[in-house]
Amino acid sequence: MFDVFISYSSHNVEAAQHVCRCLEDTGTACWMAPRDILPGSHWAASITQAIRNARVLVLMFSTSANDSVQVLNEVNLANDCRVPIVTVMLEQVKISDAFTYYLSATQRFTAGEDFSSMACQLADVVRRVLTSKAAAPSVPPQSGVLLDIYDCEMGWAGTALRNQAHKLGLWHKTWHCWFYGTSGTGPVLYIQRRSLRKADFPGLLDITIGRHLLAGETDRDAAEKMRLELGVDAAFHELRYLGVRTYAEHISAFVNNEFNSVYLYESIYELSDFSPNPEEVSGLLRLDARAALALFEQRADQIDAIGLFPDEMKRVQKLTVHREDFVPRTDDYYKKICASVIAIATGTGEAGL
């Protein structure tokens, strides 16, 4: 994953690439368009998602950037998401009133004749900003049920309570992370069994870990809460981003319109390492990914699995699962996840949604 979003006008692509190389040479992962926009992904949604999950935005400022609505939108979004902005002044230009509103208090670097020296200084400051943010304590949201609400193009439209979002079909965001690994027989996929205390789909099999993004939360925030549900941790930079899945379903009074941020994680854990929170998870299963793909492609009616169930003294046992045991989905989501895990684990293809 990445820490820094680089915002620039297309006229300044070479300078932006130079700064990106300098930052990445010091171990700071960067995100740049179009380099990091996945094939087939929604352009605006990808940029929005990247800024929301960045820890710093580096702005390459110039005459063309000063006139760019796109760059202004990126800076505006970074400000809304409380992402610190560091500005590189590529030219001595009068900053427009719109940009002055956002940049008056930001740290600035002037790109003189020794551009490489300036980039090294920038990299040092960015590292210090990232270190200070990593050390800052996280503040839990005051409301456990308030969600950010969006229009169908993923433009922010306000906030609403979770039950309102599902009752009225309001678009909102969730975070999905699928754990996978390899065994002697090949790629494996980890699935959770939802708690029987859940209001929606109790006891059914689901994503390894997923959660609604609360108002103001990012994917990074969700990843940092992983231990609360599974009892294990995974650093955000270790997750593999697959993209945003747009999903809509209507089941009786349950109307669900979601933007799912989907990630894969190559697990370093054995089943016995997990300590699922019984309020959220009643069990964790490990499936052979190829067998699971056959199940979802209806080439098999049932498959074998190994499960860990916290209510049974963390005993690992064998069991059989069927398609009907999974949370129902109206698309090919399960197939795509299984295929992605197989492709990555075996090095035979690309992952994607």
N, C-alpha and C positions, 0 to 999 in steps of 0.2 A: 504494500500500500504506500501512501505518500503522506507528506506533511505540508508541502508548500504548493500553492496554486500560483502559476505565473500568468498574469493578465497583461496583454499587450495588443497593440494594433498590428495588423498584418504587414504594415510598412516597416515594422521593427522586429521582424521575425529573427533575423540574424543575431541581434543583440540579446533577444530573449533566449535563444538557443545557447548563446555563450554563457549567460548567467545560469541557465539550467545545468550546463555541464560543470560549471564551477561548484554549484551547490551539490550536485550528485557526486562529484569527485571527493567531497568531504563527508559523504554518507547521508546526505539529506535528500530523501526521495521527493521528486517534483511531479506535478501534473501540468501538462500543456495540451491545449487543443491545436491542431487536430490529432497530434501524436497519440494521445491517450483516450480518444473516443472510440469505443468498440464498434466494429462494423455492424451496421443495422440499428445502432442505438439512436435514440432521439437526441439531436444535437443540443437543444436548449436544456432538456432535462439532464443530460450528462454533465453539462457545465454547472447547472444548479446543484446537482448532487455533489460534484467535486468541491465546490466552494463551501457547501454546508459541512463537509467532512475535513476541510483543510484546517491546519493550525496556524498558518500564516499565509497572507496573500502578498506576493511581490508584484508591484505595479511598475511596468516599464512606461514611463511618462514621456510624451513627446507632443509635437504639434498635431500629429495624426491621432494620437490617443486622446488628446484634448477635445477633438472633434468627433470622437467615436461614441455612438450611443451604446454599442455593445460593451465597450470597456467601462463606461459609466454604470451600466446595469450590473456588471460584475462587482465593481467597487461598492455600489449600493447594497447588493446582496451580502457582501462580506461584512459591511457595517451592521446590517440587520442580524446577521448570525454571530456577531461579536468576534469576528476573525480579525486579528491585528493586521494592519497594512503597513508595509515597508515600501517606500517609493524610490525608484531609481530615475533621476532626472537625466534623460538622454539629451535634452536640449534646454536652453534657457528660454522658456516660453511663459507668457502670462497665463496663469492658471484660471480657467473659467470659473464663474461663480458656483456652478454645479459641483465641480471637483473641489473647489476650495472648501465647501461645506464638509466634505469627507476627509480632506487631506491636511487641514490646518494644524492638526496635532500629531501627524504621523512623522516617523523618522525618515529622513531623506538622504540619498547619496547622489552625488553629482558625477556623472560619467565624463571624465576628462580624457586627456591623451592616454593615460595609463589605465585602460579599461580593466585589464586583468587584475591590477592591484585593487581597484575599487570593488571588483567582484569578490575578491578574497575577504575584504573588509565586510562586505554584505553577508557573505557566508558565515563569518564569525558572529555577527549580530543576530542573524537568523537562528544559529545554534543556541545562542543565549536566550532568545525568546522562547524557543522550543523547550529548553531545559526549565525555564521558569514556569511555563504553562504545565509541564509534566509534574512539577512539584506542588502545584496549587491544589488544594483540596476541592473535591467535587461537591456541589451543593445540590441535594435532592430537590426535585420539583415539588412545589407546594401542593399541587393537585395530582392525584394518581390517576385521574380519568380524563383529563383535559387533553385533546389532540389538536394539532395543527390541521386545518382543512384546506383543500386545494380545488382548483377547477380541473377539468378533464385534460388540460395541457400541463398540469403540475405547477400552475401558478398559485402562489399562496393566497388564500381567500378568507383567513380568519381562524378562529378556534371554535371547538364545540366539544361537548361531553361525548365520551365513547359510545354510550347507549344511544345518543342522538344521531351520531354518525352512522350507526348500523340501522337505526330505525328509518332515517331519512335518505340513506344511500349517499352520504357525503363522502367525497374522495379524501383519503387519509393515507399515511405512510406506515409501513411495517418494515422490520428488519428480519431477514432469514439467514441463518448460517447452518450449512450442512457439513457435518464431520464425515471424513472418509479416511481410508487407510488401505493397507495391503496385508494379506495373510498368505499362508502357504498355497491357498487355492486361487488367489488373485485379489482384485479390488473389493473392498468392503465399504458399506455405507451404514452410518449410525442413525437410528430413528428413535424418537421419543414416543412413549405412550402417555397421552395426556392424563392429567389427574382426573379421577372420578368426581372431584369437587368442582370441576370447570363447568361454567354455564353453557359453553359452546363445545359440542363434540366431545363430551367426557369419555375417557377410556379409549379413544381412537388413536391410531398411529399417525405421527405428524413429523414435521421438520425437526432436526436434531435440537435446535433452539431457535425460537422466533419470539418477537414481541412487537407490540404497537409502539411507535415512536411518540412519546408524549410531547406536548407543546414545548418547542425550543430544543428538543433532543436531536442529536445527529446519530449516524450509524456508529461512530466512534463511542458515543455515550452508551449505546446499547451493548456494544461489545464489552465494555468495561464492567457491565453488570452480569456477565455470563456466569460468574461463580454463584450468584444468588439463586440460579435455577439448576445448574448442573454440578456445582461443586468443583469445577475446574476452570482454569484461565487460558486464554489465548490472546496474545498481543494483536492489536488491530492491524499492524503492518504485516502480520503473518497470514492474514486472510486474503483469499483470492477473489477479486470482485468479478461477478458475471454480468452485472447490469441491472436495470430496473425492469421488473415484470409488471405489466398493467393487467389487473385482474378484476373482474366483475362477476358477481353471482347473486341470485335471488332465491332463497330457500324459505318458503313460508313468509314469516314476518322478518326474517333475517336478510337484510339487503347490504351487501358487502362490496364496496368499491375501493380498491387498494392500489397503491404503488408499492411494490415489494422490492426493496434493495436486497439482492441475493449474493451471498458469498459462499465460498467453499473453504474448509480448513482441513489440512492434512494432520490428522490427530496424532499426537505423541502418546496418547493415553490408552490403557487397557480398560475393558469394561469395569473391572473392579476398582479403578481409580475414581470413577464418578460417584458423587454423593447427591443424587437428585433431591430437590426440594419437593416433598410430597404434596405441598399446596399447588404445585405447578405440574409436576411430572410423577407418574406412578411407576414408570419403568423405562429402561433404555435397552434397545435392541440393536444387534449387529447382523446385517444381512449381506450375503454375497451379492455384489452389485450386478453381476451378469444375470443371476437368478431373479433379482428384483426387476430388472429390465424385462425379462421374459414374462414375469407376472403382469406388469403393467401393459405389455404388448399383447396380453391374453394368449400367450404361448404356453402358459402354465396356470393351473388353477390354485396352486398353493406352493409355498416354498418353506424351507427350514430356516430357523433363525436361532440366535443365542440371546437370551435376555437377562438383564439385571433388574431386580425388583427390590426397592429399598424396604418395603414392608415385610420382606422375608429374609431379614438379616443379611442383605446384600448378596443373596445366593444367586449364582449364575446358573441358568437352566436352559435346556433346549425347548423349543416350541415351534408350532406351525402357524404361518400367517396367510391370510387371503386378501384379495383386493378390497373386500368389504370391511376389512379391519382398519383401513386408512381413512383419514378425513377426506370426504368427497371433493374433487376438483373437476371443473368442467373443461379443463384444457389438458395439454400433454406435459404438464409441469413435472410430474414424477418421472416420466420417460426421459425428459431432457436432463434432469439432474443425474439419473443413473448413467445416461450416455456420456455426460460430461465427466463424471467420476472415472468411468472406464477409460475414456480418452486420456485424461491427465495421468492417471495411475500407471497406464501402460505405455504412455508416450506415443499413442497411435493417432491422435487427432487433436482438435481444438475444443475447448469448452464454450458453452454459450446457451442462451435462452431462446 
